[in-house]
Amino acid sequence: MADSPLALLQGTLDLLILQTLSLGPNHGYGVSTLIRQRTDGTLAVEDAALYQALHRLERRKRVDAEWGLSENNRKAKYYRLTPQGRRQLRTESVKWARYAEAVFKVLTPA
C-alpha cells in the first residue's frame, strides 16, 4: 500500500514554490504538479494553501503574476520569480539545508 502524501512543515511551502518557479514561469496547478512529481508523490500541496502562499509571495514582491493561456487553452495566472524572490530562495535554501542536516544528525545513530 502506498504511503499517503506528507503534510508540509510550516514555512516550507514558500521555499518549494520559489524553487519550482526558479525553473521558469508557471501557473498554480503547474507549480503543484511539479512539487508532487519532483517528490515522487510524497508531497502534495492543497489548493487553498498553494494559492494563499502565491498571493502572499506576490504581495511581498517575491513573485510577479500575469494572465495568460495554459497548455489546454484556458485562462491562467502565471507566476515568475522577482529578484527579491531569487534572493529569498538563496537565503532560505541555505537555512533549510542546515536545518535538515541538523535533524539528520539527531536521527542517525552514533
DSSP file (Angstrom, degrees, kcal/mol; ACC not computed):
  #  RESIDUE AA STRUCTURE BP1 BP2  ACC     N-H-->O    O-->H-N    N-H-->O    O-->H-N    TCO  KAPPA ALPHA  PHI   PSI    X-CA   Y-CA   Z-CA
    1    1 A M              0   0    0      0, 0.0     2,-0.1     0, 0.0     0, 0.0   0.000 360.0 360.0 360.0 132.9    0.0    0.0    0.0
    2    2 A A        -     0   0    0      1,-0.1     2,-0.1     0, 0.0     0, 0.0  -0.417 360.0-109.7 -73.9 145.2    1.4    3.4   -1.0
    3    3 A D        -     0   0    0     -2,-0.1    -1,-0.1     1,-0.1     3,-0.1  -0.438  34.4-114.6 -68.9 147.4    2.1    6.0    1.7
    4    4 A S        -     0   0    0      1,-0.1    -1,-0.1    -2,-0.1    37,-0.0  -0.483  44.9 -82.0 -78.4 156.9   -0.2    9.0    1.7
    5    5 A P        -     0   0    0      0, 0.0    38,-0.2     0, 0.0     2,-0.2  -0.246  49.5-116.3 -57.9 145.9    1.3   12.4    0.9
    6    6 A L  B     -a   43   0A   0     36,-3.6    38,-0.8    -3,-0.1     2,-0.2  -0.556  23.7-111.9 -83.3 147.1    3.0   14.1    3.8
    7    7 A A        -     0   0    0     -2,-0.2     2,-0.2    36,-0.1    38,-0.1  -0.556  39.5-109.4 -72.5 142.8    1.8   17.4    5.3
    8    8 A L        -     0   0    0     -2,-0.2     2,-0.2    36,-0.2     3,-0.1  -0.525  28.8-115.3 -75.5 139.0    4.2   20.2    4.6
    9    9 A L    >   -     0   0    0     -2,-0.2     3,-2.1     1,-0.1     4,-0.4  -0.483  45.7 -90.0 -67.8 143.5    6.1   21.6    7.6
   10   10 A Q  T 3  S+     0   0    0      1,-0.3    -1,-0.1    -2,-0.2     0, 0.0  -0.292 113.1  22.7 -56.4 134.9    5.2   25.2    8.3
   11   11 A G  T 3> S+     0   0    0     -3,-0.1     4,-0.5     1,-0.0    -1,-0.3   0.302  99.4  90.8  93.2  -9.5    7.4   27.5    6.4
   12   12 A T  H <>  +     0   0    0     -3,-2.1     4,-2.5     2,-0.1     5,-0.2   0.736  68.0  72.7 -91.4 -21.6    8.4   25.2    3.6
   13   13 A L  H  > S+     0   0    0     -4,-0.4     4,-2.6     1,-0.2     5,-0.2   0.919  96.2  50.1 -61.7 -45.1    5.7   25.9    1.1
   14   14 A D  H  > S+     0   0    0      1,-0.2     4,-2.8     2,-0.2    -1,-0.2   0.925 111.9  49.4 -58.1 -44.0    7.1   29.3    0.1
   15   15 A L  H  X S+     0   0    0     -4,-0.5     4,-2.5     1,-0.2    -1,-0.2   0.912 111.2  48.6 -62.4 -43.8   10.5   27.8   -0.4
   16   16 A L  H  X S+     0   0    0     -4,-2.5     4,-2.3     2,-0.2    -1,-0.2   0.891 112.8  48.4 -64.8 -39.2    9.1   24.9   -2.5
   17   17 A I  H  X S+     0   0    0     -4,-2.6     4,-2.7    -5,-0.2    -2,-0.2   0.942 112.0  48.5 -65.4 -47.4    7.1   27.4   -4.6
   18   18 A L  H  X S+     0   0    0     -4,-2.8     4,-1.2     1,-0.2    -2,-0.2   0.915 112.5  48.7 -60.4 -43.1   10.1   29.7   -5.1
   19   19 A Q  H  < S+     0   0    0     -4,-2.5     4,-0.5     1,-0.2     3,-0.4   0.920 111.4  49.5 -63.3 -43.1   12.3   26.7   -6.1
   20   20 A T  H >< S+     0   0    0     -4,-2.3     3,-1.3     1,-0.2     4,-0.2   0.913 111.0  49.5 -62.6 -42.3    9.7   25.5   -8.6
   21   21 A L  H >< S+     0   0    0     -4,-2.7     3,-1.3     1,-0.3    60,-0.5   0.685  94.6  73.2 -72.0 -17.0    9.4   28.9  -10.1
   22   22 A S  T 3< S+     0   0    0     -4,-1.2    -1,-0.3    -3,-0.4    -2,-0.2   0.718  90.4  61.0 -67.0 -17.8   13.2   29.2  -10.4
   23   23 A L  T <  S-     0   0    0     -3,-1.3    -1,-0.3    -4,-0.5    -2,-0.2   0.643 128.2 -70.0 -79.5 -15.8   12.7   26.6  -13.3
   24   24 A G    <   -     0   0    0     -3,-1.3    -1,-0.3    -4,-0.2    55,-0.1  -0.678  69.6 -44.1 142.3 164.6   10.5   29.2  -15.1
   25   25 A P        +     0   0    0      0, 0.0     2,-0.3     0, 0.0    55,-0.2  -0.219  62.3 165.3 -58.4 147.4    7.2   30.9  -15.0
   26   26 A N  E     -B   79   0B   0     53,-2.0    53,-3.3    51,-0.0     2,-0.2  -0.985  34.2-113.4-158.3 160.4    4.2   28.6  -14.2
   27   27 A H  E  >  -B   78   0B   0     -2,-0.3     4,-2.3    51,-0.3     3,-0.2  -0.513  43.9 -96.9 -92.5 168.2    0.6   28.7  -13.1
   28   28 A G  H  > S+     0   0    0     49,-0.6     4,-2.5     1,-0.2     5,-0.2   0.886 123.4  49.0 -55.3 -46.7   -0.6   27.4   -9.7
   29   29 A Y  H  > S+     0   0    0      1,-0.2     4,-2.5     2,-0.2    -1,-0.2   0.892 111.3  51.5 -62.3 -38.1   -1.7   24.0  -11.0
   30   30 A G  H  > S+     0   0    0      2,-0.2     4,-2.5    -3,-0.2    -1,-0.2   0.894 109.2  50.0 -64.4 -40.4    1.7   23.6  -12.7
   31   31 A V  H  X S+     0   0    0     -4,-2.3     4,-2.2     2,-0.2    -2,-0.2   0.946 112.4  47.3 -61.7 -48.6    3.5   24.5   -9.5
   32   32 A S  H  X S+     0   0    0     -4,-2.5     4,-2.2     1,-0.2    13,-0.2   0.908 112.3  49.8 -59.8 -44.0    1.5   22.0   -7.5
   33   33 A T  H  X S+     0   0    0     -4,-2.5     4,-2.8     1,-0.2    -1,-0.2   0.912 110.1  50.1 -63.2 -44.1    2.1   19.3  -10.2
   34   34 A L  H  X S+     0   0    0     -4,-2.5     4,-3.1     2,-0.2     5,-0.2   0.895 109.6  50.8 -63.5 -40.0    5.8   19.8  -10.3
   35   35 A I  H  X S+     0   0    0     -4,-2.2     4,-1.2     2,-0.2     8,-0.3   0.937 113.3  45.7 -62.2 -45.4    6.1   19.6   -6.5
   36   36 A R  H  <>S+     0   0    0     -4,-2.2     5,-3.4    -5,-0.2     6,-0.3   0.923 116.4  45.6 -63.4 -44.2    4.2   16.4   -6.5
   37   37 A Q  H ><5S+     0   0    0     -4,-2.8     3,-1.7     1,-0.2    -2,-0.2   0.926 111.2  50.7 -65.5 -45.9    6.2   15.0   -9.4
   38   38 A R  H 3<5S+     0   0    0     -4,-3.1    -1,-0.2     1,-0.3    -2,-0.2   0.704 113.7  45.9 -69.9 -17.9    9.6   16.0   -8.1
   39   39 A T  T ><5S-     0   0    0     -4,-1.2     3,-2.2    -3,-0.2    -1,-0.3   0.187 113.3-116.7-105.7  16.2    8.9   14.4   -4.7
   40   40 A D  T < 5S-     0   0    0     -3,-1.7    -3,-0.2     1,-0.3    -2,-0.1   0.842  75.2 -53.9  51.7  36.9    7.5   11.2   -6.3
   41   41 A G  T 3 <S+     0   0    0     -5,-3.4    -1,-0.3     2,-0.2    -4,-0.1   0.468 112.9 117.4  81.9   1.4    4.1   12.0   -4.8
   42   42 A T  S <  S+     0   0    0     -3,-2.2   -36,-3.6    -6,-0.3     2,-0.5   0.878  75.1  44.6 -69.6 -37.0    5.5   12.3   -1.2
   43   43 A L  B     +a    6   0A   0     -8,-0.3     2,-0.4    -7,-0.2    -2,-0.2  -0.934  65.7 177.2-111.9 129.3    4.4   16.0   -1.0
   44   44 A A        -     0   0    0    -38,-0.8     2,-0.5    -2,-0.5   -36,-0.2  -0.999  18.8-144.8-128.8 131.4    1.1   17.2   -2.2
   45   45 A V        -     0   0    0     -2,-0.4     2,-0.1   -13,-0.2    -9,-0.1  -0.834  16.1-129.0-100.5 125.9    0.0   20.8   -1.8
   46   46 A E     >  -     0   0    0     -2,-0.5     4,-2.5     1,-0.1     5,-0.2  -0.471  21.0-122.3 -70.3 143.9   -3.6   21.6   -1.1
   47   47 A D  H  > S+     0   0    0      1,-0.2     4,-2.7     2,-0.2     5,-0.3   0.901 108.9  51.3 -54.9 -47.2   -5.1   24.2   -3.5
   48   48 A A  H  > S+     0   0    0      1,-0.2     4,-2.0     2,-0.2    -1,-0.2   0.922 112.9  45.2 -60.3 -45.2   -6.1   26.6   -0.7
   49   49 A A  H  > S+     0   0    0      2,-0.2     4,-2.2     1,-0.2    -1,-0.2   0.892 112.8  52.3 -65.4 -39.8   -2.7   26.6    0.8
   50   50 A L  H  X S+     0   0    0     -4,-2.5     4,-2.7     1,-0.2    -2,-0.2   0.950 112.4  42.7 -62.0 -50.6   -1.0   27.0   -2.5
   51   51 A Y  H  X S+     0   0    0     -4,-2.7     4,-2.2     1,-0.2    -1,-0.2   0.837 112.2  53.8 -71.5 -31.0   -3.0   30.0   -3.7
   52   52 A Q  H  X S+     0   0    0     -4,-2.0     4,-2.3    -5,-0.3    -1,-0.2   0.926 112.1  46.1 -63.0 -43.3   -2.7   31.7   -0.3
   53   53 A A  H  X S+     0   0    0     -4,-2.2     4,-2.9     2,-0.2    -2,-0.2   0.918 111.6  50.7 -66.5 -43.7    1.1   31.3   -0.5
   54   54 A L  H  X S+     0   0    0     -4,-2.7     4,-2.0     1,-0.2    -1,-0.2   0.915 112.6  46.6 -61.2 -42.2    1.2   32.5   -4.1
   55   55 A H  H  X S+     0   0    0     -4,-2.2     4,-2.6     2,-0.2    -1,-0.2   0.894 112.4  50.6 -67.0 -39.0   -0.8   35.6   -3.2
   56   56 A R  H  X S+     0   0    0     -4,-2.3     4,-2.0     2,-0.2    -2,-0.2   0.932 111.1  48.2 -62.7 -45.6    1.4   36.2   -0.1
   57   57 A L  H  <>S+     0   0    0     -4,-2.9     5,-3.0     1,-0.2     6,-1.1   0.856 111.5  50.9 -63.5 -35.0    4.5   35.9   -2.2
   58   58 A E  H ><5S+     0   0    0     -4,-2.0     3,-1.5    -5,-0.2    -2,-0.2   0.922 109.2  49.6 -68.3 -43.7    3.0   38.3   -4.8
   59   59 A R  H 3<5S+     0   0    0     -4,-2.6    -2,-0.2     1,-0.3    -1,-0.2   0.867 111.2  50.3 -61.1 -35.7    2.1   40.9   -2.0
   60   60 A R  T 3<5S-     0   0    0     -4,-2.0    -1,-0.3    -5,-0.2    -2,-0.2   0.346 116.1-117.1 -86.2   6.7    5.7   40.6   -0.7
   61   61 A K  T < 5S+     0   0    0     -3,-1.5    24,-0.4     2,-0.2    23,-0.4   0.757  81.9 121.9  65.3  27.3    7.1   41.2   -4.2
   62   62 A R  S   <S+     0   0    0     -5,-3.0    20,-2.0     1,-0.2     2,-0.3   0.710  79.0  23.6 -88.3 -23.7    8.8   37.7   -4.3
   63   63 A V  E     -C   81   0B   0     -6,-1.1     2,-0.3    18,-0.2    -2,-0.2  -0.978  68.5-147.6-137.1 151.9    6.8   36.8   -7.4
   64   64 A D  E     -C   80   0B   0     16,-2.5    16,-2.2    -2,-0.3     2,-0.4  -0.806  18.5-157.1-108.1 158.1    5.1   38.7  -10.2
   65   65 A A  E     +C   79   0B   0     -2,-0.3     2,-0.3    14,-0.2    14,-0.2  -0.990  15.6 171.1-139.1 147.9    2.0   37.5  -12.0
   66   66 A E  E     -C   78   0B   0     12,-2.1    12,-3.2    -2,-0.4     2,-0.2  -0.986  35.0-106.3-150.5 151.5    0.3   38.0  -15.3
   67   67 A W  E     +C   77   0B   0     -2,-0.3     2,-0.3    10,-0.2    10,-0.2  -0.525  49.3 143.7 -80.0 143.5   -2.6   36.3  -17.1
   68   68 A G  E     -C   76   0B   0      8,-2.8     8,-3.1    -2,-0.2     2,-0.4  -0.866  49.5 -77.6-156.5-170.5   -2.0   34.0  -20.0
   69   69 A L  E     -C   75   0B   0     -2,-0.3     6,-0.2     6,-0.2     4,-0.0  -0.873  40.0-136.9-105.5 135.9   -3.3   30.8  -21.6
   70   70 A S    >   -     0   0    0      4,-3.3     3,-2.0    -2,-0.4    -1,-0.0  -0.158  38.2 -87.7 -78.7 179.3   -2.5   27.4  -20.2
   71   71 A E  T 3  S+     0   0    0      1,-0.3    -1,-0.1     2,-0.1    -2,-0.0   0.809 130.9  50.3 -58.9 -31.4   -1.5   24.4  -22.2
   72   72 A N  T 3  S-     0   0    0      2,-0.1    -1,-0.3     1,-0.0    -2,-0.1   0.074 123.9-103.5 -99.0  24.8   -5.1   23.5  -22.6
   73   73 A N  S <  S+     0   0    0     -3,-2.0     2,-0.3     1,-0.2    -2,-0.1   0.786  76.9 135.7  64.9  31.9   -6.0   27.0  -23.8
   74   74 A R        -     0   0    0      1,-0.0    -4,-3.3     0, 0.0     2,-0.2  -0.828  64.5 -98.6-107.9 151.1   -7.6   28.1  -20.5
   75   75 A K  E     + C   0  69B   0     -2,-0.3     2,-0.3    -6,-0.2    -6,-0.2  -0.488  53.3 169.2 -66.2 130.2   -7.0   31.5  -18.9
   76   76 A A  E     - C   0  68B   0     -8,-3.1    -8,-2.8    -2,-0.2     2,-0.6  -0.994  37.5-120.4-145.9 148.1   -4.4   31.0  -16.1
   77   77 A K  E     - C   0  67B   0     -2,-0.3   -49,-0.6   -10,-0.2     2,-0.4  -0.816  30.7-153.1 -91.2 119.8   -2.4   33.3  -13.9
   78   78 A Y  E     -BC  27  66B   0    -12,-3.2   -12,-2.1    -2,-0.6     2,-0.3  -0.797   6.3-157.2 -98.5 134.1    1.3   32.7  -14.5
   79   79 A Y  E     +BC  26  65B   0    -53,-3.3   -53,-2.0    -2,-0.4     2,-0.3  -0.834  11.4 179.6-110.2 145.7    3.8   33.5  -11.7
   80   80 A R  E     - C   0  64B   0    -16,-2.2   -16,-2.5    -2,-0.3   -58,-0.1  -0.986  32.7 -98.1-142.6 153.7    7.5   34.2  -12.0
   81   81 A L  E     - C   0  63B   0    -60,-0.5   -18,-0.2    -2,-0.3   -19,-0.1  -0.391  30.0-150.9 -69.7 144.7   10.3   35.0   -9.6
   82   82 A T     >  -     0   0    0    -20,-2.0     4,-2.2    -2,-0.1     5,-0.2  -0.608  36.8 -98.7 -99.9 170.4   11.4   38.5   -9.0
   83   83 A P  H  > S+     0   0    0      0, 0.0     4,-2.1     0, 0.0     5,-0.1   0.891 128.2  52.7 -57.0 -38.1   14.9   39.5   -8.0
   84   84 A Q  H  > S+     0   0    0    -23,-0.4     4,-2.4     1,-0.2   -22,-0.2   0.883 107.5  52.1 -64.2 -37.0   13.7   39.6   -4.3
   85   85 A G  H  > S+     0   0    0    -24,-0.4     4,-2.4   -23,-0.2    -1,-0.2   0.885 107.6  51.2 -65.3 -39.3   12.3   36.1   -4.7
   86   86 A R  H  X S+     0   0    0     -4,-2.2     4,-2.3     2,-0.2    -2,-0.2   0.899 110.5  49.4 -64.5 -40.3   15.6   34.8   -6.0
   87   87 A R  H  X S+     0   0    0     -4,-2.1     4,-2.5     2,-0.2    -2,-0.2   0.927 111.5  48.2 -64.2 -43.9   17.4   36.3   -3.0
   88   88 A Q  H  X S+     0   0    0     -4,-2.4     4,-3.1     1,-0.2     5,-0.3   0.905 109.7  53.6 -63.3 -40.2   14.8   34.8   -0.6
   89   89 A L  H  X S+     0   0    0     -4,-2.4     4,-2.2     2,-0.2    -1,-0.2   0.929 110.5  46.2 -59.8 -46.3   15.2   31.4   -2.3
   90   90 A R  H  X S+     0   0    0     -4,-2.3     4,-1.7     2,-0.2    -2,-0.2   0.946 116.6  44.4 -61.0 -48.7   19.0   31.5   -1.9
   91   91 A T  H  X S+     0   0    0     -4,-2.5     4,-1.9     1,-0.2    -2,-0.2   0.939 116.8  43.9 -62.7 -49.8   18.8   32.6    1.7
   92   92 A E  H  X S+     0   0    0     -4,-3.1     4,-2.8     1,-0.2     5,-0.2   0.833 108.9  57.8 -69.1 -32.7   16.0   30.1    2.7
   93   93 A S  H  X S+     0   0    0     -4,-2.2     4,-2.4    -5,-0.3    -1,-0.2   0.916 107.8  47.2 -62.8 -42.3   17.6   27.2    0.8
   94   94 A V  H  X S+     0   0    0     -4,-1.7     4,-2.1     2,-0.2    -2,-0.2   0.931 114.0  47.2 -64.0 -45.7   20.8   27.6    2.9
   95   95 A K  H  X S+     0   0    0     -4,-1.9     4,-2.3     1,-0.2    -2,-0.2   0.919 113.3  48.3 -61.7 -43.8   18.8   27.8    6.2
   96   96 A W  H  X S+     0   0    0     -4,-2.8     4,-3.0     1,-0.2     5,-0.2   0.894 109.7  51.9 -67.1 -39.5   16.7   24.8    5.3
   97   97 A A  H  X S+     0   0    0     -4,-2.4     4,-2.4    -5,-0.2    -1,-0.2   0.906 110.9  48.3 -62.6 -41.2   19.7   22.7    4.3
   98   98 A R  H  X S+     0   0    0     -4,-2.1     4,-2.1     2,-0.2    -2,-0.2   0.914 112.8  48.7 -63.5 -42.5   21.4   23.5    7.6
   99   99 A Y  H  X S+     0   0    0     -4,-2.3     4,-2.3     2,-0.2    -2,-0.2   0.943 112.4  47.0 -62.0 -49.9   18.2   22.6    9.5
  100  100 A A  H  X S+     0   0    0     -4,-3.0     4,-2.5     1,-0.2    -2,-0.2   0.896 111.1  52.2 -61.4 -41.3   17.7   19.3    7.6
  101  101 A E  H  X S+     0   0    0     -4,-2.4     4,-1.8    -5,-0.2    -1,-0.2   0.909 109.6  49.4 -61.1 -42.5   21.4   18.4    8.2
  102  102 A A  H  X S+     0   0    0     -4,-2.1     4,-1.5     2,-0.2    -2,-0.2   0.904 110.7  49.8 -64.7 -41.6   21.0   19.0   11.9
  103  103 A V  H  X S+     0   0    0     -4,-2.3     4,-2.2     1,-0.2     3,-0.3   0.926 109.4  51.3 -63.2 -44.4   17.8   16.9   12.1
  104  104 A F  H  X S+     0   0    0     -4,-2.5     4,-2.0     1,-0.2    -1,-0.2   0.857 104.5  57.7 -62.5 -34.0   19.6   14.0   10.3
  105  105 A K  H  < S+     0   0    0     -4,-1.8    -1,-0.2     1,-0.2    -2,-0.2   0.890 109.6  44.7 -62.0 -38.3   22.4   14.2   12.7
  106  106 A V  H  < S+     0   0    0     -4,-1.5    -2,-0.2    -3,-0.3    -1,-0.2   0.880 115.4  47.4 -72.5 -37.5   20.0   13.6   15.6
  107  107 A L  H  < S+     0   0    0     -4,-2.2    -2,-0.2    -5,-0.1    -1,-0.2   0.741  94.8  86.3 -77.1 -23.2   18.2   10.8   13.7
  108  108 A T  S  < S-     0   0    0     -4,-2.0     0, 0.0    -5,-0.2     0, 0.0  -0.652  87.1-115.3 -83.1 127.9   21.3    9.0   12.7
  109  109 A P              0   0    0      0, 0.0    -1,-0.1     0, 0.0    -2,-0.1  -0.308 360.0 360.0 -60.8 143.8   22.6    6.5   15.2
  110  110 A A              0   0    0     -4,-0.1    -2,-0.0     0, 0.0    -4,-0.0   0.480 360.0 360.0 -68.4 360.0   26.0    7.5   16.7
